Amino acid sequence: MTRPVQPECTGCGMTDLNFVWAAAAGWRRVLGRLRCRPCASDFPAWMHRSF
């Protein structure tokens, strides 16, 4: 049996349980890469896109 894929922040490496929890926690796509809320806040808001 394979394990489900966990989202991982490309900035700090933090993971979340699944993509639903990550979306609820405010994770964003910045320049095509998935970032947690603290890492995404380093970029201007116009670069953020929800996933």
Backbone as CSV, one residue per row, in Angstrom:
resi,resn,N_x,N_y,N_z,CA_x,CA_y,CA_z,C_x,C_y,C_z
1,MET,0.845,-1.172,0.000,0.000,0.000,0.000,0.897,1.243,0.000
2,THR,0.565,2.235,-0.807,1.363,3.458,-0.852,0.798,4.494,0.103
3,ARG,1.677,5.316,0.597,1.271,6.386,1.514,0.807,7.590,0.699
4,PRO,-0.197,8.334,1.174,-0.641,9.517,0.450,0.450,10.591,0.435
5,VAL,0.448,11.392,-0.593,1.436,12.462,-0.738,1.080,13.602,0.202
6,GLN,2.058,14.058,0.973,1.861,15.192,1.858,2.428,16.439,1.187
7,PRO,1.702,17.570,1.257,2.273,18.794,0.729,3.489,19.220,1.545
8,GLU,4.513,19.714,0.866,5.738,20.154,1.537,6.089,21.554,1.055
9,CYS,6.385,22.449,1.989,6.782,23.818,1.670,8.175,23.809,1.043
10,THR,8.322,24.503,-0.086,9.626,24.565,-0.730,10.537,25.580,-0.052
11,GLY,9.997,26.389,0.843,10.810,27.371,1.545,11.476,26.807,2.788
12,CYS,10.671,26.166,3.647,11.212,25.698,4.926,11.151,24.184,5.092
13,GLY,10.436,23.491,4.213,10.353,22.040,4.299,9.252,21.513,5.196
14,MET,8.427,22.386,5.760,7.336,21.962,6.618,6.317,21.171,5.801
15,THR,5.717,20.156,6.409,4.694,19.371,5.735,3.365,19.527,6.469
16,ASP,2.283,19.208,5.762,0.958,19.225,6.363,0.318,17.866,6.112
17,LEU,-0.780,17.576,6.784,-1.406,16.263,6.661,-1.844,15.946,5.242
18,ASN,-2.532,16.886,4.608,-2.981,16.712,3.231,-3.249,18.085,2.631
19,PHE,-3.645,18.115,1.377,-3.822,19.392,0.690,-5.031,20.172,1.197
20,VAL,-6.027,19.491,1.728,-7.189,20.191,2.302,-6.765,20.976,3.542
21,TRP,-5.997,20.343,4.412,-5.513,21.025,5.620,-4.556,22.159,5.248
22,ALA,-3.736,21.939,4.244,-2.792,22.981,3.819,-3.534,24.193,3.275
23,ALA,-4.567,23.964,2.487,-5.358,25.077,1.950,-6.055,25.835,3.075
24,ALA,-6.570,25.117,4.053,-7.231,25.751,5.193,-6.244,26.548,6.044
25,ALA,-4.996,26.129,6.071,-3.973,26.816,6.860,-3.372,28.011,6.119
26,GLY,-3.793,28.237,4.886,-3.334,29.417,4.168,-2.118,29.212,3.291
27,TRP,-1.817,27.967,2.957,-0.696,27.720,2.053,-1.020,28.316,0.695
28,ARG,0.001,28.764,-0.024,-0.186,29.411,-1.323,0.843,28.927,-2.320
29,ARG,0.540,29.104,-3.587,1.518,28.881,-4.656,2.143,30.224,-4.972
30,VAL,3.456,30.287,-4.911,4.208,31.497,-5.233,5.221,31.107,-6.301
31,LEU,5.097,31.735,-7.454,5.980,31.444,-8.589,5.981,29.955,-8.935
32,GLY,4.808,29.320,-8.821,4.669,27.918,-9.178,5.124,26.935,-8.124
33,ARG,5.543,27.415,-6.978,6.002,26.527,-5.899,5.105,26.676,-4.689
34,LEU,4.878,25.569,-4.002,4.009,25.551,-2.831,4.755,26.087,-1.618
35,ARG,4.130,27.028,-0.910,4.749,27.635,0.281,3.736,27.716,1.415
36,CYS,4.218,27.527,2.646,3.354,27.688,3.813,3.102,29.181,4.029
37,ARG,2.202,29.498,4.922,1.830,30.906,5.140,3.023,31.790,5.525
38,PRO,3.877,31.386,6.482,5.015,32.244,6.832,5.989,32.455,5.665
39,CYS,6.245,31.420,4.896,7.171,31.561,3.761,6.550,32.380,2.640
40,ALA,5.245,32.238,2.425,4.567,32.995,1.376,4.502,34.480,1.723
41,SER,4.532,34.802,3.004,4.438,36.216,3.401,5.709,36.995,3.049
42,ASP,6.777,36.303,2.682,8.003,36.979,2.255,7.874,37.582,0.860
43,PHE,6.809,37.201,0.131,6.600,37.667,-1.235,5.413,38.630,-1.283
44,PRO,5.376,39.553,-2.252,4.231,40.462,-2.368,2.943,39.686,-2.673
45,ALA,1.815,40.220,-2.250,0.531,39.532,-2.380,0.164,39.247,-3.836
46,TRP,0.578,40.072,-4.775,0.206,39.838,-6.173,0.880,38.589,-6.748
47,MET,1.883,38.065,-6.068,2.557,36.843,-6.521,1.887,35.582,-5.981
48,HIS,0.985,35.710,-5.022,0.337,34.555,-4.392,-0.813,34.065,-5.256
49,ARG,-0.982,32.756,-5.228,-2.134,32.135,-5.888,-2.543,30.953,-5.028
50,SER,-3.841,30.855,-4.727,-4.284,29.702,-3.950,-4.263,28.466,-4.834
51,PHE,-4.185,27.305,-4.219,-4.119,26.078,-5.019,-5.354,25.250,-4.852
